[in-house]
Amino acid sequence: MASDQTKLIAGAALLVLSTLLLMAAGLSGLVPLVLAGVATAGLALGSLLIGTTGKGRAV
């Protein structure tokens, strides 16, 4: 199992990269819809990684 710090870093990186990809798709229209779907899944996974860090129940 990954450490909390590793999960936080990976989750934050996924959130930032996915957000940038979605913003690029909305502004320029150059990013295909499939990549926008992948970016949306990246946002969900990043949120999951960050939400499962720490002790206690997952958020």
C-alpha positions as CSV (number, residue, x, y, z in Angstrom):
1,M,0.0,0.0,0.0
2,A,1.2,3.5,-0.9
3,S,2.1,5.9,1.8
4,D,-0.1,8.9,2.5
5,Q,2.5,11.4,1.1
6,T,2.8,9.4,-2.1
7,K,-1.0,9.3,-2.5
8,L,-1.3,13.1,-1.8
9,I,1.4,13.9,-4.4
10,A,-0.1,11.5,-7.0
11,G,-3.6,12.8,-6.4
12,A,-2.6,16.4,-6.6
13,A,-0.7,15.8,-9.8
14,L,-3.7,14.0,-11.3
15,L,-6.0,16.9,-10.4
16,V,-3.8,19.5,-11.8
17,L,-3.1,17.7,-15.1
18,S,-6.7,16.7,-15.6
19,T,-7.9,20.2,-14.9
20,L,-5.4,21.6,-17.5
21,L,-6.5,19.1,-20.1
22,L,-10.2,20.0,-19.5
23,M,-9.5,23.7,-19.7
24,A,-7.5,23.2,-23.0
25,A,-10.4,21.2,-24.4
26,G,-12.9,24.0,-23.5
27,L,-10.8,26.9,-24.7
28,S,-9.4,25.6,-28.0
29,G,-11.5,22.6,-29.0
30,L,-8.3,20.9,-30.1
31,V,-8.5,18.1,-27.5
32,P,-10.8,15.3,-28.6
33,L,-13.8,14.3,-26.5
34,V,-12.2,11.0,-25.6
35,L,-9.3,12.8,-23.9
36,A,-11.7,15.0,-22.1
37,G,-13.3,11.8,-20.8
38,V,-10.0,10.5,-19.6
39,A,-9.3,13.8,-17.9
40,T,-12.6,13.5,-16.1
41,A,-11.6,10.1,-14.9
42,G,-8.3,11.5,-13.8
43,L,-10.2,14.1,-11.7
44,A,-12.2,11.4,-10.0
45,L,-9.1,9.2,-9.3
46,G,-7.1,12.2,-7.9
47,S,-10.0,13.0,-5.6
48,L,-10.2,9.4,-4.5
49,L,-6.4,9.3,-3.8
50,I,-6.5,12.5,-1.7
51,G,-9.7,11.4,0.1
52,T,-8.3,8.1,1.2
53,T,-5.2,9.5,2.9
54,G,-4.9,9.8,6.6
55,K,-6.4,7.7,9.4
56,G,-10.0,6.9,9.8
57,R,-12.7,6.6,7.2
58,A,-12.3,7.7,3.7
59,V,-13.9,11.0,2.9
